[in-house]
Amino acid sequence: MENRIQVLIVEDEAVLAMYVSDLLEAQGYAIVEVADNGREALSVYKDNRVDILLCDIHLKGDWDGIETARQIIAFKPVPVIYLTAFADKQTIERAKETFPAAYLTKPVRPENLGIAIDLALHNFAQGKLAAKKTELKNAEPADKETAGKESILLIDDQVFIKHNYQFVRISLDEILLLEADNTYTNIMVKGQKYALRLTLGNTQQRLGYESLVRVHRSFVVNVRKITGFNDREIFIDSFTVPLGAQYKEDFMKQFHIR
């Protein structure tokens, strides 16, 4: 599973593009491609999974960076980070119309690059969350945990979580199960475990994925990944999960009996 954050760089200064690309790869990010003009960037974007667009405002060609970002997000929204050495007021006002997630000033500093990406993902996810505000009003109250205690960033059917000091991407349908571990919750995917400093109930609620069903006080399973079960146990991949008596009725409601 490729769970690294995928970055598309749009920069027409070859030396700077190579420098930024090397910085990102050293920090654990994956480079989709480096495009030196807007039309090439749009073509690459349409054919690849891109999690972050890193785009110079001042590009050569018939599209500058702002128009490039506008064309890209018109096709499909993505967090945008603008690179700029300087910009006049009119340019900044144009840039605001594309709702950039972050700005990064030149010369690019390594310590600022990771911060800008974290901020971009957070701001983009918060925008998605605000759009679903009405839907979330009916959700059960969260545990007494602050939202900033651990970051879960939802974008469509994907989730970004902090792992080894950077965000990694997981498709919700790849989650096998959630396991309570004291004040932590382990998210299990095939061949990997991610620990969040959140309770099991809070993690389940914040993920908001209907296929994740509570089956035990310590376990939530993805019913789409179940390979078998009996009165006492559920089997998922290499895991055997206990089926609690008080959760059995709700668990069985996930299946249509014909």
Steps between C-alpha positions, in 0.01 A plus 500: 500500500640841398404713798751779461364844422521563125624845399480660157759779459440772243818706469681630191833564676673164457750545783233603750268221386775243556583648841139494619451151359805373691379666822157340472637154428740531794199577722316188380269648236457358149541718191240431234685712247664839450320705234643825366175642359133504582364294214745218569408516871128462421568201276710331772234578760224337296698177466637461853403507866614834641459595867678836495562753223818703553489775241715805425285810451728644232513241222603556143249420227138591439393385849662641809488304824165644606329410173665157516356444849160626383492253211612212722252555783222548245569143390524367858570688826843455658695691768713769334825642633632800311871568465592866465799728546285812484154593385315827449161564656310425180671161467427413862133588450487270195668225699240531778226412251644147475488458880860384547565283804841656567772727361870422494746781442825465310768406578338178622620387842480128592336566838226707338420249228360228727306758702342638182390152388353417842319834499373447145357158578346626823341806340368297207352236727345767721330644194357158420389463859322837497307391190368201695416698811125438477554126465727491804250681726315174556809305595527379858705725730873444485704375790660765719793535267611816330495507123868589494605203710549291188444595139270303272459674167218370282487569128224313316563128566859556611645575842832661588646418841826591668751214495872542574464880504330535163156443352439174315201420285266204552189410302213441740408178323852366568449509877457151641417586859550740791641372828487676837838515676458691828470869398604419143323344205686285247385525140579171328547477125661209317862480613495824701383643832445869578453621859284803581479668841120480497246266656338232287159667497642838410710355220201315355286814514762724344569259215125495426520188281175302505671164445690534829280325758557455873507128587672504840594757761854485361437446128336661197509305174457584134210271408607510135826327594354212702600156372286306748341499846322284755308569821810612685764609249550699182778427251664776297818434305738350762306645796250325726275747681262417787130564438346648816149389593371857539622592149377187319156636408639816339766295325243267344299799375785564253394196301193457280340161555332353193 
